[in-house]
Amino acid sequence: MLVATVALVLALGVASRVLADRLQIPSVLFLIVAGIAIGPEVLGLVSRETFGGGLSAMVGVSVAIILFEGSYHLRLEKLRESPTALIRLVTVGAAITWLGTAAAVVVFLETSLEVGLLVGALLIATGPTVIGPILQVVTVRDHVAAVLEGEGILNDVTAAILVVVVFEVLIAGNGTPAALVGDFITRLFVGLAVGATIAGLVWLVLDYGGSRPCAAPLHARLIVLAGIVVAYAGAETIASETGIAAAAMAGFVLGNVDLPYHEDVIDFLDDLSVVVLSFVFVALAALIDFADIRALGLAGIAIVIAVTLVLRPAVIYLSTTNERFTRNERLFLSAVGPRGIIPASVATLFAVELQTLGRPQEAQLLAGTVFLIIFATVVLQAGLARQLAHYLNISPMRTILIGGGRVGLSLAERLEQDGENVLLVDHDSTAVKTARKRGLTALEGDGTDASVLETAAADNAKAVIATTPDDDVNLLVCQLAKTTFDVDTVASRVNQPDNVDAFESLGVRAIDLSMATAWSLENVLERPSLSAWMNELGRTGDVQEIEVTATDLVGKTIAELNAEIPDGVIVGLLTHRDGATEVPTGDHELRDGDRVTFLGQTDAVDRASKRFHPHD
């Protein structure tokens, strides 16, 4: 019976993943629905008794694998995207979430402070089990993804250890409140030390074997899998609930060293995590007891509101203050903080522990509150993440700049201010460091190398722009972008005027540096006000050219469209489908496929663009 149940859970999990990929909806939404469907509330095929005492061990190892895989992808370069915001989020932000959630539980459910702190500790975690599926279907700029992924990994570790310490010290009474901090630090150190040690051993084994013909990718996969299990089990043997930290640390270390068979390991971990994620999410969702949730009543809804609409936005806005995040990106981060496996698995464990201590009412409150938050955040936040990202317009395609000199840096900063998703590529490590210090996303590598452009996701780029002082390099970059990656918009700085024809013959938008400089100087002399205003583009003023996709505006004259255009913006140019561009009069009619150039105040231009181009 157990084998059949496990097979059913895995089948539903994999089916949920396939369906999610086709519909472009985070898979966790389908996984939790599938779990509820086979649980006691609907079909009754799975219950707490189905897995016996083995569920805790199975979930523990599964979570370790998922966290290892998430940490393996968490490169140091990614963490450098927004280090200050991430540090705030996993320190001060985690503390605010913990204490704020505890206060809400105590106030609304009229329970003890100890139980409130236990629930608050559980709900610090977001985790890769819920963030990963969201980022698979929602494209955001790298610094936004880095914050979500980093928070998910680090706060999972924090929550897993903190909840054990809170339970043992404050509820079981095995220590004093003063010992809480020391116990937390000790357990964290044990987990990190064990994880780093096992990672070092795995690397040594693979590096030694990697130089020998007998070392096959299969061996690398098995050694890595053994390393995950040994790291988790070894840390758990020393101190309970430290295995999560060990697995996360091992994955992070191995993901940031030159590991033999790196690509094979990534493929293996991706496939393995899909299987264990499907199993553990469906299995735990099947254990949701809606009676516990219904018992919370309106107080439960109040806690959901406090956690999602008060605490989460407050933490995000505090963590991202004076950072590179746009207003809409901060709104998106505020609205996306779903809880996942760690709260679900640990809540189940400690609900049983509370019952053992003779506190069944508090056990019911703990399980009900945690599963309500998980259910509400997964359904609402994960389920609507893609639509929210589209509404907030925070999913721009990537613009890749090759060359991190003065021209490349200046252009990258201006595009970032305009909300573009910019990646700067340069072979010089110093230039890359300089770009990162200025808050830009940068990749060290040779832009004329197809593998580097592939790593930069040039096949899905909005534009590739070559900005180096070497025309030969720029021409090769443009050829690769056009012929190998089929990028629609390719532009280049041209340093020698005689080379312009070579670029234009490829269909590249060539910017003659000498002519551009002459044009700018002419504007300073002949049109000083316009020149000064152009320097403010993206700040107080803006110019945007968009294709008209609002079908209800086609056929109207420019004079009639003035009512549709916000104050502070005008139609500067009208480009027809045949490529002809003119300054429109009031009698000009808008045709299907026309492009309109708006000029005016930044906010007004943005509103006008959205009115005329409401669809992708």
C-alpha positions as CSV (number, residue, x, y, z in Angstrom):
1,M,0.0,0.0,0.0
2,L,2.8,2.4,0.9
3,V,4.6,1.7,-2.5
4,A,1.3,2.4,-4.3
5,T,0.8,5.7,-2.4
6,V,4.4,6.9,-3.1
7,A,3.9,6.0,-6.8
8,L,0.6,8.0,-6.8
9,V,2.2,11.0,-5.1
10,L,5.1,11.0,-7.6
11,A,2.8,10.6,-10.6
12,L,0.7,13.6,-9.5
13,G,3.8,15.6,-8.8
14,V,5.3,15.1,-12.2
15,A,1.9,15.6,-13.9
16,S,1.6,18.9,-12.0
17,R,5.0,20.0,-13.1
18,V,4.3,19.2,-16.8
19,L,0.9,21.1,-16.6
20,A,2.5,24.1,-14.9
21,D,5.2,24.3,-17.6
22,R,2.6,24.3,-20.4
23,L,0.4,26.9,-18.7
24,Q,3.3,29.0,-17.5
25,I,1.9,28.9,-13.9
26,P,4.2,28.1,-10.9
27,S,4.1,24.4,-10.3
28,V,3.6,24.7,-6.5
29,L,0.0,25.8,-7.1
30,F,-0.8,22.5,-8.9
31,L,1.2,20.5,-6.4
32,I,-0.7,21.8,-3.3
33,V,-4.0,21.3,-5.1
34,A,-3.0,17.7,-6.0
35,G,-2.0,17.0,-2.4
36,I,-5.3,18.3,-1.0
37,A,-7.2,16.2,-3.6
38,I,-5.7,12.9,-2.4
39,G,-5.7,14.0,1.3
40,P,-8.4,13.3,4.0
41,E,-10.4,16.4,3.0
42,V,-11.3,15.0,-0.5
43,L,-10.5,11.5,-1.6
44,G,-8.9,10.3,1.6
45,L,-6.1,8.3,-0.1
46,V,-3.3,9.7,2.0
47,S,-3.3,10.5,5.7
48,R,-0.8,11.0,8.5
49,E,-0.8,7.3,9.2
50,T,0.0,6.4,5.6
51,F,3.7,7.0,5.9
52,G,4.0,6.0,9.5
53,G,7.1,7.3,11.2
54,G,9.1,7.5,8.0
55,L,7.6,10.7,6.7
56,S,9.9,12.9,8.8
57,A,13.0,11.3,7.5
58,M,11.8,11.3,3.9
59,V,10.8,14.9,4.0
60,G,14.1,15.8,5.7
61,V,16.3,14.2,3.0
62,S,14.0,15.7,0.3
63,V,14.3,19.2,1.7
64,A,18.1,18.7,2.0
65,I,18.3,17.8,-1.7
66,I,16.1,20.8,-2.7
67,L,18.1,23.2,-0.6
68,F,21.4,21.8,-1.9
69,E,20.2,22.3,-5.5
70,G,19.0,25.8,-4.8
71,S,22.3,26.7,-3.1
72,Y,24.3,25.2,-5.9
73,H,22.8,27.7,-8.3
74,L,23.4,30.6,-5.9
75,R,26.6,32.0,-7.3
76,L,28.7,34.6,-5.6
77,E,28.2,36.8,-8.6
78,K,24.5,36.6,-8.2
79,L,24.7,37.5,-4.5
80,R,26.7,40.6,-5.4
81,E,23.8,42.0,-7.4
82,S,22.2,43.5,-4.3
83,P,24.2,42.5,-1.3
84,T,23.0,45.2,1.0
85,A,19.3,44.5,0.4
86,L,19.9,40.8,0.8
87,I,21.8,41.2,4.1
88,R,19.0,43.5,5.5
89,L,16.4,41.0,4.3
90,V,17.9,38.0,6.1
91,T,18.9,39.8,9.3
92,V,16.7,42.7,10.3
93,G,14.0,41.6,7.9
94,A,13.9,38.1,9.3
95,A,13.8,39.5,12.9
96,I,10.9,41.8,12.0
97,T,9.0,39.0,10.4
98,W,9.6,36.7,13.4
99,L,8.6,39.2,16.1
100,G,5.8,40.8,14.0
101,T,4.2,37.4,13.2
102,A,4.5,36.4,16.8
103,A,2.8,39.6,17.9
104,A,-0.1,39.0,15.4
105,V,-0.6,35.4,16.6
106,V,-0.6,36.5,20.3
107,V,-3.0,39.4,19.7
108,F,-5.5,37.8,17.3
109,L,-5.4,34.2,18.6
110,E,-5.0,35.1,22.3
111,T,-2.3,32.5,22.8
112,S,1.0,32.5,24.8
113,L,4.0,34.4,23.7
114,E,6.0,31.2,23.4
115,V,3.6,29.7,20.9
116,G,3.6,33.0,19.0
117,L,7.3,33.0,18.8
118,L,7.3,29.4,17.6
119,V,4.8,30.2,14.8
120,G,6.8,33.4,13.9
121,A,10.0,31.4,13.6
122,L,8.4,28.9,11.2
123,L,7.0,31.6,9.0
124,I,10.3,33.4,8.4
125,A,11.1,30.9,5.6
126,T,10.1,31.3,2.0
127,G,12.4,28.8,0.3
128,P,13.5,27.6,-3.1
129,T,10.6,25.2,-3.2
130,V,8.2,28.1,-3.8
131,I,10.5,30.8,-5.2
132,G,12.2,28.5,-7.8
133,P,8.9,27.6,-9.6
134,I,7.9,31.3,-9.6
135,L,11.2,32.4,-11.2
136,Q,10.8,29.7,-13.9
137,V,7.8,31.4,-15.3
138,V,8.4,35.0,-14.3
139,T,11.4,36.9,-15.8
140,V,12.7,39.6,-13.6
141,R,15.9,41.6,-13.5
142,D,18.9,39.8,-12.0
143,H,19.0,41.8,-8.8
144,V,15.3,41.0,-8.0
145,A,15.9,37.3,-8.7
146,A,19.0,37.4,-6.5
147,V,17.2,38.8,-3.6
148,L,14.3,36.3,-3.8
149,E,16.7,33.3,-4.3
150,G,19.1,34.4,-1.6
151,E,16.3,35.1,0.9
152,G,14.7,31.7,0.2
153,I,17.9,29.8,0.9
154,L,19.2,31.8,3.9
155,N,15.9,32.2,5.6
156,D,15.1,28.5,5.3
157,V,18.2,27.8,7.2
158,T,17.4,30.5,9.8
159,A,13.8,29.2,10.3
160,A,14.8,25.5,10.6
161,I,17.3,26.2,13.4
162,L,15.4,29.0,15.1
163,V,12.2,27.0,15.5
164,V,14.0,24.2,17.2
165,V,15.8,26.5,19.6
166,V,12.5,28.3,20.4
167,F,10.7,25.1,21.1
168,E,13.5,23.5,23.3
169,V,14.2,26.7,25.3
170,L,10.8,28.4,25.6
171,I,8.3,25.6,25.3
172,A,10.0,22.4,26.5
173,G,11.9,24.4,29.1
174,N,15.3,22.9,28.4
175,G,17.2,26.1,29.0
176,T,16.9,29.8,29.7
177,P,15.9,32.6,27.4
178,A,19.4,33.8,27.6
179,A,20.6,30.6,26.1
180,L,18.4,31.0,23.0
181,V,21.0,33.1,21.1
182,G,23.9,30.9,22.0
183,D,22.0,27.7,21.1
184,F,21.1,29.2,17.7
185,I,24.6,30.3,16.9
186,T,26.0,26.9,18.0
187,R,23.6,24.9,15.8
188,L,24.2,27.3,12.8
189,F,27.9,26.8,13.2
190,V,27.6,23.0,13.4
191,G,25.5,22.9,10.2
192,L,27.7,25.3,8.2
193,A,30.9,23.5,9.4
194,V,29.7,20.1,8.5
195,G,28.4,21.3,5.1
196,A,31.7,23.0,4.2
197,T,33.7,19.9,5.3
198,I,31.6,17.5,3.2
199,A,31.8,19.9,0.2
200,G,35.5,20.0,0.5
201,L,35.7,16.2,0.5
202,V,33.4,15.9,-2.5
203,W,35.5,18.4,-4.4
204,L,38.7,16.6,-3.6
205,V,37.3,13.2,-4.7
206,L,35.9,14.6,-7.9
207,D,38.9,16.7,-8.7
208,Y,41.2,13.7,-8.1
209,G,39.0,11.4,-10.2
210,G,38.3,14.1,-12.8
211,S,41.9,13.9,-14.1
212,R,41.5,10.1,-14.7
213,P,39.7,8.5,-17.7
214,C,37.7,6.2,-15.3
215,A,35.9,9.1,-13.7
216,A,32.6,9.3,-15.5
217,P,29.7,11.8,-15.2
218,L,27.7,9.0,-13.5
219,H,30.3,8.8,-10.8
220,A,30.1,12.6,-10.2
221,R,26.4,12.5,-9.8
222,L,26.5,9.6,-7.3
223,I,29.3,11.2,-5.3
224,V,27.3,14.5,-5.1
225,L,24.1,12.7,-4.1
226,A,26.1,10.8,-1.4
227,G,27.6,14.1,-0.3
228,I,24.1,15.7,0.2
229,V,22.9,12.8,2.3
230,V,26.1,12.5,4.4
231,A,26.1,16.3,5.0
232,Y,22.5,16.2,6.1
233,A,22.7,13.1,8.2
234,G,26.1,14.0,9.7
235,A,24.9,17.4,10.9
236,E,21.6,15.9,12.2
237,T,23.6,13.3,14.2
238,I,25.5,16.1,16.0
239,A,22.6,18.4,16.6
240,S,18.9,18.2,15.4
241,E,17.7,20.4,12.6
242,T,21.2,21.4,11.5
243,G,21.1,19.2,8.4
244,I,19.3,21.9,6.5
245,A,22.2,24.3,7.1
246,A,24.7,21.6,6.2
247,A,23.0,20.8,2.9
248,A,22.7,24.5,1.9
249,M,26.3,25.2,2.8
250,A,27.6,22.2,0.9
251,G,25.6,23.2,-2.2
252,F,26.8,26.8,-2.0
253,V,30.5,25.8,-1.7
254,L,30.4,23.2,-4.5
255,G,28.4,25.6,-6.8
256,N,31.2,28.3,-6.5
257,V,34.2,26.1,-7.2
258,D,35.5,24.7,-10.4
259,L,33.8,21.3,-10.0
260,P,34.5,18.6,-12.6
261,Y,31.4,17.6,-14.6
262,H,29.7,20.8,-13.5
263,E,27.1,20.7,-16.2
264,D,26.3,17.0,-15.6
265,V,25.8,17.7,-11.9
266,I,23.5,20.6,-12.7
267,D,21.3,18.5,-15.0
268,F,21.2,15.7,-12.4
269,L,20.3,18.1,-9.6
270,D,17.6,19.8,-11.7
271,D,15.9,16.4,-12.5
272,L,16.3,15.1,-8.9
273,S,14.9,18.3,-7.4
274,V,11.8,18.0,-9.6
275,V,11.1,14.5,-8.3
276,V,11.6,15.2,-4.6
277,L,9.9,18.6,-4.8
278,S,6.9,16.9,-6.4
279,F,6.8,14.2,-3.7
280,V,7.3,16.3,-0.7
281,F,4.9,19.1,-1.6
282,V,2.1,16.7,-2.6
283,A,2.7,14.5,0.5
284,L,2.6,17.5,2.9
285,A,-0.3,19.2,1.2
286,A,-2.2,15.9,1.8
287,L,-1.8,16.4,5.5
288,I,-3.5,19.8,5.7
289,D,-6.3,19.6,8.1
290,F,-9.0,22.1,7.2
291,A,-10.6,21.7,10.6
292,D,-7.6,23.3,12.2
293,I,-7.8,26.1,9.7
294,R,-11.5,26.7,10.1
295,A,-11.0,26.7,13.9
296,L,-9.0,29.9,13.5
297,G,-12.0,31.9,12.2
298,L,-11.6,35.6,11.4
299,A,-8.5,35.7,13.5
300,G,-6.7,33.5,10.9
301,I,-7.7,35.9,8.1
302,A,-6.4,38.8,10.3
303,I,-3.0,37.0,10.7
304,V,-2.8,36.4,6.9
305,I,-3.4,40.1,6.3
306,A,-0.8,41.1,8.9
307,V,1.8,38.8,7.5
308,T,1.3,39.5,3.8
309,L,0.0,43.0,3.6
310,V,1.7,44.7,6.6
311,L,4.9,42.8,7.6
312,R,6.1,41.7,4.1
313,P,5.8,45.2,2.5
314,A,7.4,46.8,5.5
315,V,10.4,44.4,5.5
316,I,10.9,44.8,1.7
317,Y,10.7,48.6,1.8
318,L,13.1,48.7,4.7
319,S,15.5,46.3,3.0
320,T,15.5,48.0,-0.4
321,T,15.7,51.6,0.7
322,N,18.4,53.5,-1.2
323,E,19.0,50.5,-3.4
324,R,18.6,50.0,-7.2
325,F,15.1,48.6,-7.1
326,T,12.3,50.5,-8.9
327,R,9.0,51.2,-7.2
328,N,7.3,48.4,-9.2
329,E,10.0,46.0,-8.3
330,R,9.6,46.8,-4.6
331,L,5.8,46.3,-5.0
332,F,6.5,42.9,-6.7
333,L,8.8,41.8,-3.9
334,S,6.3,42.9,-1.3
335,A,3.6,40.8,-3.0
336,V,5.8,37.7,-3.4
337,G,6.8,35.9,-0.2
338,P,5.1,32.5,-0.3
339,R,5.9,29.9,2.4
340,G,6.8,26.4,1.5
341,I,8.3,23.1,2.6
342,I,10.2,24.1,5.8
343,P,7.1,25.6,7.6
344,A,4.9,22.7,6.5
345,S,7.3,19.9,7.5
346,V,8.5,21.4,10.8
347,A,5.0,22.5,11.8
348,T,3.8,18.9,11.4
349,L,6.6,17.7,13.6
350,F,6.1,20.3,16.4
351,A,2.3,19.9,16.4
352,V,2.9,16.3,17.4
353,E,5.5,17.5,20.1
354,L,3.0,19.9,21.5
355,Q,0.3,17.2,21.8
356,T,2.9,15.0,23.5
357,L,3.4,17.7,26.1
358,G,-0.4,17.8,26.7
359,R,-1.1,21.0,24.8
360,P,-3.5,19.8,22.0
361,Q,-5.2,23.2,21.6
362,E,-1.9,24.9,20.9
363,A,-0.9,22.1,18.6
364,Q,-4.1,22.7,16.6
365,L,-3.4,26.5,16.6
366,L,0.2,26.0,15.4
367,A,-0.7,23.6,12.5
368,G,-3.8,25.6,11.5
369,T,-2.0,29.0,11.4
370,V,1.1,27.7,9.5
371,F,-0.9,25.8,6.9
372,L,-3.3,28.7,6.4
373,I,-0.4,31.0,5.6
374,I,1.1,28.4,3.3
375,F,-2.1,27.8,1.5
376,A,-3.0,31.5,1.2
377,T,0.4,32.6,0.0
378,V,0.9,29.8,-2.4
379,V,-2.5,30.2,-4.0
380,L,-2.5,34.0,-4.1
381,Q,1.1,35.0,-4.4
382,A,2.6,32.1,-6.4
383,G,-0.6,31.7,-8.5
384,L,-0.8,35.3,-9.5
385,A,3.0,36.1,-9.6
386,R,3.2,36.1,-13.4
387,Q,0.1,38.3,-13.9
388,L,1.4,40.7,-11.2
389,A,4.8,40.9,-12.9
390,H,3.1,41.7,-16.2
391,Y,0.8,44.3,-14.6
392,L,3.8,46.0,-12.9
393,N,5.8,45.7,-16.1
394,I,8.9,44.4,-14.3
395,S,9.8,41.6,-16.8
396,P,11.9,43.4,-19.4
397,M,13.9,41.3,-21.9
398,R,17.6,41.6,-21.4
399,T,19.8,44.2,-23.1
400,I,23.4,42.9,-23.4
401,L,26.3,45.5,-23.6
402,I,29.7,44.2,-24.7
403,G,32.4,46.4,-23.3
404,G,32.7,47.9,-19.8
405,G,34.7,51.1,-20.6
406,R,33.4,54.6,-20.1
407,V,30.9,54.4,-23.0
408,G,29.5,51.0,-21.9
409,L,29.3,52.0,-18.2
410,S,27.5,55.3,-19.0
411,L,25.0,53.6,-21.4
412,A,24.4,50.8,-18.9
413,E,23.6,53.2,-16.1
414,R,21.2,55.2,-18.3
415,L,19.4,52.1,-19.5
416,E,19.1,50.9,-15.9
417,Q,17.6,54.2,-14.9
418,D,15.0,53.6,-17.7
419,G,14.1,50.2,-16.1
420,E,15.9,48.0,-18.7
421,N,17.3,44.6,-17.7
422,V,20.9,45.3,-18.5
423,L,23.9,42.9,-18.5
424,L,27.3,44.2,-19.1
425,V,30.0,41.8,-20.4
426,D,33.7,42.5,-20.3
427,H,36.9,40.3,-20.3
428,D,38.6,42.6,-17.8
429,S,37.9,41.7,-14.2
430,T,38.7,45.2,-13.1
431,A,36.0,46.6,-15.4
432,V,33.5,44.0,-14.1
433,K,34.3,44.9,-10.5
434,T,33.8,48.6,-11.3
435,A,30.5,47.9,-12.9
436,R,29.3,45.9,-10.0
437,K,30.4,48.6,-7.5
438,R,28.1,51.0,-9.5
439,G,25.2,48.7,-9.0
440,L,25.2,47.1,-12.5
441,T,24.9,43.4,-13.4
442,A,28.1,42.3,-15.0
443,L,29.6,39.1,-16.4
444,E,33.3,38.5,-16.8
445,G,34.0,37.0,-20.2
446,D,35.0,37.5,-23.9
447,G,32.0,39.0,-25.8
448,T,33.3,37.5,-29.0
449,D,33.0,34.0,-27.5
450,A,29.7,32.3,-28.4
451,S,29.7,30.3,-25.2
452,V,29.9,33.6,-23.2
453,L,27.0,35.1,-25.1
454,E,25.1,31.9,-24.5
455,T,25.7,32.2,-20.8
456,A,24.4,35.8,-21.0
457,A,21.2,34.4,-22.6
458,A,21.7,36.3,-25.9
459,D,19.2,33.9,-27.6
460,N,16.5,35.6,-25.6
461,A,17.9,39.2,-25.6
462,K,16.0,42.3,-26.5
463,A,19.2,43.9,-27.9
464,V,22.9,43.4,-28.1
465,I,25.1,46.5,-28.2
466,A,28.8,46.5,-28.8
467,T,30.6,49.4,-27.1
468,T,34.3,48.5,-27.1
469,P,37.0,50.8,-28.6
470,D,38.0,48.1,-31.1
471,D,35.9,47.9,-34.3
472,D,37.1,44.4,-35.1
473,V,35.8,43.2,-31.7
474,N,32.5,45.1,-32.2
475,L,32.0,43.7,-35.7
476,L,32.5,40.1,-34.5
477,V,30.1,40.6,-31.6
478,C,27.5,41.9,-34.0
479,Q,28.0,39.0,-36.4
480,L,27.5,36.5,-33.6
481,A,24.4,38.3,-32.3
482,K,22.8,38.4,-35.7
483,T,23.8,35.0,-37.2
484,T,24.1,32.7,-34.2
485,F,21.6,34.1,-31.7
486,D,19.2,35.9,-34.1
487,V,18.9,39.0,-32.0
488,D,16.4,41.5,-33.5
489,T,18.1,44.7,-32.4
490,V,21.9,44.9,-32.7
491,A,23.8,48.2,-32.4
492,S,27.4,49.1,-32.2
493,R,29.8,51.9,-31.5
494,V,31.9,52.6,-34.6
495,N,35.3,54.2,-33.8
496,Q,36.5,54.7,-37.4
497,P,34.0,56.3,-39.8
498,D,35.3,54.2,-42.7
499,N,34.0,51.1,-41.0
500,V,30.3,52.2,-40.8
501,D,29.4,50.5,-44.1
502,A,30.7,47.1,-42.8
503,F,28.4,47.3,-39.9
504,E,25.4,48.5,-41.8
505,S,25.8,45.7,-44.4
506,L,25.0,43.3,-41.5
507,G,21.9,45.2,-40.6
508,V,23.5,46.6,-37.5
509,R,22.6,50.1,-36.3
510,A,26.0,51.8,-36.4
511,I,26.8,54.8,-34.2
512,D,29.7,56.7,-35.7
513,L,31.5,58.0,-32.6
514,S,32.9,61.1,-34.3
515,M,29.5,62.0,-35.8
516,A,27.7,61.4,-32.6
517,T,30.2,63.7,-30.8
518,A,29.8,66.4,-33.5
519,W,26.0,66.2,-33.3
520,S,26.1,66.5,-29.5
521,L,28.4,69.6,-29.7
522,E,26.2,71.2,-32.3
523,N,23.2,70.7,-30.0
524,V,25.1,72.4,-27.2
525,L,25.8,75.4,-29.4
526,E,22.6,75.7,-31.5
527,R,20.0,74.1,-29.3
528,P,21.3,74.5,-25.7
529,S,17.9,74.0,-24.0
530,L,17.2,70.8,-26.0
531,S,20.7,69.5,-25.2
532,A,20.2,70.1,-21.5
533,W,16.8,68.5,-21.5
534,M,18.2,65.5,-23.5
535,N,20.8,65.0,-20.7
536,E,17.9,64.6,-18.3
537,L,16.2,61.8,-20.2
538,G,15.0,59.0,-17.9
539,R,15.0,61.5,-15.0
540,T,12.7,64.5,-15.3
541,G,12.0,64.0,-19.0
542,D,11.7,61.1,-21.5
543,V,11.3,60.2,-25.1
544,Q,9.7,56.8,-26.0
545,E,8.9,55.3,-29.4
546,I,6.2,52.6,-29.2
547,E,4.0,50.6,-31.6
548,V,0.3,51.3,-31.3
549,T,-1.4,48.2,-30.2
550,A,-4.6,49.8,-28.7
551,T,-7.0,48.9,-31.5
552,D,-9.6,51.4,-30.3
553,L,-7.3,54.2,-31.2
554,V,-6.7,53.2,-34.8
555,G,-8.5,55.4,-37.3
556,K,-8.5,58.4,-35.0
557,T,-6.8,61.7,-35.8
558,I,-4.0,63.1,-33.8
559,A,-6.3,65.9,-32.7
560,E,-8.8,63.4,-31.5
561,L,-6.1,61.5,-29.7
562,N,-5.1,64.5,-27.6
563,A,-7.9,63.6,-25.2
564,E,-6.2,60.2,-24.7
565,I,-2.8,61.7,-24.0
566,P,-1.9,62.8,-20.4
567,D,-0.9,66.4,-19.7
568,G,2.9,66.9,-20.0
569,V,3.5,64.9,-23.1
570,I,3.1,65.4,-26.9
571,V,3.3,63.3,-30.0
572,G,6.7,64.3,-31.5
573,L,6.9,61.9,-34.5
574,L,4.7,59.5,-36.3
575,T,6.4,56.5,-38.2
576,H,4.2,54.6,-40.7
577,R,4.5,50.9,-41.5
578,D,6.4,51.8,-44.7
579,G,9.2,53.4,-42.6
580,A,8.2,57.0,-43.5
581,T,8.6,59.3,-40.5
582,E,7.0,62.8,-40.1
583,V,6.0,65.3,-37.6
584,P,2.2,64.8,-37.4
585,T,-0.5,67.5,-37.8
586,G,-3.9,67.3,-36.1
587,D,-5.4,65.8,-39.3
588,H,-3.1,62.8,-39.4
589,E,-5.0,59.5,-38.8
590,L,-3.4,56.7,-36.8
591,R,-3.1,53.5,-38.8
592,D,-2.5,49.9,-37.9
593,G,1.2,49.3,-37.3
594,D,2.1,52.9,-36.9
595,R,4.8,53.9,-34.3
596,V,4.4,57.0,-32.2
597,T,7.2,58.9,-30.5
598,F,6.2,60.6,-27.2
599,L,8.1,63.4,-25.7
600,G,7.5,65.0,-22.3
601,Q,7.7,64.4,-18.6
602,T,8.8,60.9,-17.5
603,D,5.6,59.9,-15.8
604,A,3.4,61.3,-18.5
605,V,5.3,59.5,-21.2
606,D,5.0,56.3,-19.3
607,R,1.2,56.7,-18.9
608,A,0.8,57.6,-22.6
609,S,2.9,54.6,-23.7
610,K,0.8,52.2,-21.7
611,R,-2.4,53.7,-23.1
612,F,-1.2,53.3,-26.7
613,H,0.6,50.0,-26.2
614,P,-1.3,48.1,-23.6
615,H,-0.4,44.6,-25.0
616,D,2.9,42.8,-25.5
